[in-house]
Amino acid sequence: MSTNYLYALAVGIGIVAGLRTFTAPAAVSWAAHLGWINLQGTLLGFMGSTITVGIVTLLALVEYVVDQLPKTAARTVPQQFIARVLTGGLSGACICVSASQSLLIGALLGAIGAVIGTLGGYHIRKRLVSGLNVRDIFIAVPEELIAIGLAYFIV
């Protein structure tokens, strides 16, 4: 696999984290658990453990429900934004480490992707809701499906 392609995947998984905080680490964790990516013997080997798979999967499922609640804070508030950058960085690092590339470069690219996904997803969703004059859920659910599909494609 070429380095440029690998780096694009790291940015891509970061974009997924920007759309949904826990979808990216859940996808990477499942990929490691199923042997699709190899994190064994690395600092990120814990991502493939059954416990990690269970925790991040549960967090992702809870996030899908909470995202639909009217009082959920925007993804651009500092706590949410930081969480997305951190999970994007972790997920990007996993992608790069699995191909024997730099953990730090992967983390940086994943974090950059998370910023892109967070800000881009926020503005696109906001414009679609107002432009189509629909309730937020009619945009939120397809956005979740896009995040899941993109994560699956990447891992």
C-alpha positions as CSV (number, residue, x, y, z in Angstrom):
1,M,0.0,0.0,0.0
2,S,1.4,3.4,-0.9
3,T,2.2,5.8,1.8
4,N,0.0,8.5,0.3
5,Y,-3.0,6.1,0.2
6,L,-2.4,5.2,3.8
7,Y,-2.2,8.8,4.8
8,A,-5.5,9.5,3.0
9,L,-7.1,6.7,5.0
10,A,-5.8,8.2,8.2
11,V,-7.4,11.5,7.3
12,G,-10.6,9.7,6.2
13,I,-11.0,7.9,9.6
14,G,-10.4,11.3,11.2
15,I,-13.3,12.7,9.2
16,V,-15.5,9.9,10.5
17,A,-14.5,10.9,14.0
18,G,-15.5,14.4,13.2
19,L,-18.9,13.2,12.1
20,R,-19.4,10.8,15.0
21,T,-17.0,10.8,17.9
22,F,-17.0,7.1,18.6
23,T,-17.7,5.6,15.2
24,A,-14.0,5.8,14.1
25,P,-12.5,4.1,17.2
26,A,-15.3,1.5,17.1
27,A,-14.5,0.7,13.5
28,V,-10.8,0.6,14.1
29,S,-11.2,-1.5,17.2
30,W,-13.5,-4.0,15.4
31,A,-11.0,-4.1,12.5
32,A,-8.1,-5.0,14.8
33,H,-10.3,-7.5,16.7
34,L,-11.2,-9.3,13.5
35,G,-7.7,-9.2,12.1
36,W,-8.4,-6.8,9.3
37,I,-5.6,-4.5,10.6
38,N,-2.7,-5.7,12.7
39,L,-2.1,-3.7,15.9
40,Q,-0.6,-6.6,17.9
41,G,2.7,-5.9,19.5
42,T,2.3,-2.1,19.2
43,L,1.3,0.6,21.7
44,L,-2.2,0.5,20.2
45,G,-2.6,-3.3,20.6
46,F,-5.3,-2.8,23.2
47,M,-7.6,-1.5,20.5
48,G,-8.2,-5.0,19.3
49,S,-9.2,-6.4,22.8
50,T,-12.7,-7.6,23.4
51,I,-13.0,-5.1,26.3
52,T,-12.1,-2.2,24.0
53,V,-14.4,-3.4,21.3
54,G,-17.2,-3.6,23.8
55,I,-16.6,-0.2,25.3
56,V,-16.3,1.8,22.1
57,T,-19.2,0.0,20.4
58,L,-21.4,0.8,23.4
59,L,-20.2,4.4,23.3
60,A,-20.9,4.7,19.6
61,L,-24.4,3.3,20.0
62,V,-25.2,5.7,22.9
63,E,-23.9,8.5,20.7
64,Y,-26.3,7.7,17.9
65,V,-29.2,7.9,20.4
66,V,-28.0,11.0,22.2
67,D,-27.3,12.8,18.9
68,Q,-31.1,12.8,18.3
69,L,-32.0,14.5,21.5
70,P,-32.9,18.2,21.2
71,K,-30.7,19.3,24.1
72,T,-27.5,17.7,22.7
73,A,-24.7,20.3,22.4
74,A,-23.3,21.1,19.0
75,R,-20.2,19.2,18.0
76,T,-18.3,22.5,17.8
77,V,-18.5,23.2,21.6
78,P,-15.0,22.7,23.1
79,Q,-15.7,19.4,24.9
80,Q,-17.2,17.7,21.8
81,F,-14.6,19.2,19.5
82,I,-11.7,18.1,21.6
83,A,-13.2,14.6,22.0
84,R,-13.5,14.3,18.2
85,V,-10.0,15.4,17.6
86,L,-8.7,12.9,20.2
87,T,-10.6,10.0,18.8
88,G,-9.7,11.0,15.2
89,G,-6.0,11.1,16.2
90,L,-6.2,7.7,17.9
91,S,-8.0,6.2,15.0
92,G,-5.6,7.7,12.4
93,A,-2.6,6.4,14.5
94,C,-4.1,2.9,14.4
95,I,-4.5,3.0,10.6
96,C,-0.8,4.1,10.2
97,V,0.7,1.8,12.8
98,S,-1.1,-1.2,11.3
99,A,0.9,-0.6,8.1
100,S,4.2,-0.1,10.0
101,Q,4.1,3.7,9.6
102,S,4.5,6.5,12.1
103,L,2.1,6.6,15.0
104,L,2.6,10.4,15.3
105,I,2.0,11.1,11.6
106,G,-1.1,8.9,11.8
107,A,-2.4,10.7,14.9
108,L,-1.7,14.1,13.3
109,L,-3.5,13.2,10.1
110,G,-6.4,11.7,12.0
111,A,-6.7,14.8,14.1
112,I,-6.7,17.0,11.0
113,G,-9.4,14.8,9.5
114,A,-11.5,15.2,12.7
115,V,-11.3,18.9,12.4
116,I,-12.4,18.7,8.8
117,G,-15.2,16.3,9.7
118,T,-16.4,18.3,12.7
119,L,-16.6,21.7,11.0
120,G,-17.6,20.4,7.6
121,G,-20.3,18.1,9.1
122,Y,-21.6,20.8,11.3
123,H,-22.0,23.4,8.5
124,I,-23.4,20.9,6.0
125,R,-25.9,19.5,8.4
126,K,-27.0,23.0,9.5
127,R,-27.4,24.1,5.9
128,L,-29.3,21.0,4.9
129,V,-31.7,21.3,7.8
130,S,-32.5,24.9,7.1
131,G,-32.4,24.7,3.3
132,L,-34.6,21.7,3.1
133,N,-36.8,22.9,6.0
134,V,-36.8,19.5,7.7
135,R,-36.4,18.3,11.2
136,D,-32.8,17.7,12.2
137,I,-33.3,13.9,12.5
138,F,-33.9,13.6,8.8
139,I,-30.3,14.8,8.2
140,A,-28.8,13.3,11.4
141,V,-29.7,9.7,10.6
142,P,-28.3,9.7,7.0
143,E,-25.1,11.4,8.4
144,E,-24.7,8.5,10.8
145,L,-25.1,6.0,8.0
146,I,-22.5,7.9,6.0
147,A,-20.1,7.8,8.9
148,I,-20.6,4.1,9.4
149,G,-20.2,3.3,5.7
150,L,-17.1,5.5,5.4
151,A,-15.6,3.9,8.5
152,Y,-16.3,0.4,7.1
153,F,-14.8,1.3,3.8
154,I,-11.6,2.7,5.4
155,V,-10.9,-0.3,7.7
